Amino acid sequence: MSLGTIVYNTVSRRFSTILLASAFGAYAFNYTLDGLTNFYWDTVLR
């Protein structure tokens, strides 16, 4: 089984799981970007 098949079978088959995965991805991206910018601000710009 390839990675694409696994992703399709678990995430892309239904719209509700696509919506949930995109909401979780946006939250994770926001949390990560916020942490990286705070780290940059605290270390480089002092």
C-alpha positions, -999 to +999 in steps of 0.1 A: +000+000+000+014+034-009+012+065+012-012+081-012-036+052-008-034+054+029-041+091+030-070+087+006-086+059+026-082+078+060-087+115+051-098+122+016-128+099+013-153+121+031-157+158+033-161+159+070-127+143+075-111+167+050-127+196+070-115+182+103-080+176+089-077+211+075-089+227+107-064+207+127-037+216+102-045+253+104-044+251+142-010+233+142+004+257+116-007+287+137+007+272+169+040+264+152+044+297+134+036+315+167+062+296+185+089+301+159+082+339+157+083+342+195+116+323+195+130+345+168+119+376+186+133+365+219+167+354+207+176+374+176+160+408+182+173+413+218 
